[in-house]
Amino acid sequence: MESQKPKIAMYVKRPFGEKLNASFDFIKENWKQLFKYSTYLVLPICLLQAANFSGLMGGMTDLTAMQASGSAGDNPFAALGPAFALNYAGVIFFSCLGALLLTSLIYGMVRLYNEREERLNGIVFSDIKPLLLHNVKRLFLMGVAIGFLFLFVIIIMVLLAVLTPFTLLLTFPLLFAFMIPMALMAPVYLFEDISLMEAFKKTFRLGFATWGGVFLILIVMGIIASVLQGIVSIPWYVIYIVKMVFVMSDGGEVSSSVGLNFAQYLFSILMLYGSYLSAIFSIVGLVYQYGHASEVVDSITVESDIDNFDKL
């Protein structure tokens, strides 16, 4: 039985293959809970996001029809109107909200798994809610800080590129090198009771010490997520291609088809929902990469054993 297996410890030095195994074992052991509560949070978002996404793609279809009929004019995007911009903003907003809630949920469930003797067996939403709200607040603050930091870096890169484009040969590799360790920012800030500035410092300390491992986790889990996303996206792409073929052939009359539009909306929900669920692999993978990095750099379990020695 799964309950008889040893608990998957987070703060353990692991070779790359064992980090993958730990991530897959966690998902396999807790897939029902992960699926259940992820669905509760992200499916309603998918319903709204799919409406914006369908409106956005509908605008692109209309643009294609106008171009095919020669009525697009000199500035075709101006013909799309404000609805196109609102749908685009809606897609971005709900993407950020979905990522925020899903990441907060998964980290909260990992923390409950580590703290509870019964792991995630028998948990209810009231068990998750305090950690979820705590993680949402911290993750939102972290996202805002990283956003401003990224904007500042881009401005510096642009100013240097204006002086001479050759600076991009240095700034792009540096930006890439610093972005990889930043992947550990979320587990550092959500699992540890430290300030945002301390989390930044520790993120780079852990991230650069285990840069190769972080990079490999992102690549491998990203490939897995991309494959899963591709599978659930196939129905949407099929109907989109069919719709575009008819648009090009009949001048856009099919773009107003209620049946095709509704089917495209449903497949948009499936595609977005699958994308969120597939992201769980990357989130969990970074959890065990963080645990590995913490043990390599700070020897978390050794310090904990020393602190609790007098209780033995």
Secondary structure, DSSP 8 states (H G I E B T S, - for coil): -GGGS----SS----HHHHHHHHHHHHHHTHHHHHHHHHHHHHHHHHHHHHHHHHHHHHHHHHHHHHHHT-S-S-GGGGG-HHHHHHHHHHHHHHHHHHHHHHHHHHHHHHHHHH-TTTTTT--HHHHHHHHHHHHHHHHHHHHHHHHHHHHHHHHHHHHHHH-GGGHHHHHHHHHHHHTGGGGHHHHHHHS---HHHHHHHHHHHHHHTHHHHHHHHHHHHHHHHHHHHHHHHHHHHHHHHHHHHHHHHTTGGGG-HHHHHHHHHHHHHHHHHHHHHHHHHHHHHHHHHHHHHHHHH-HHHHHHHHTGGG-
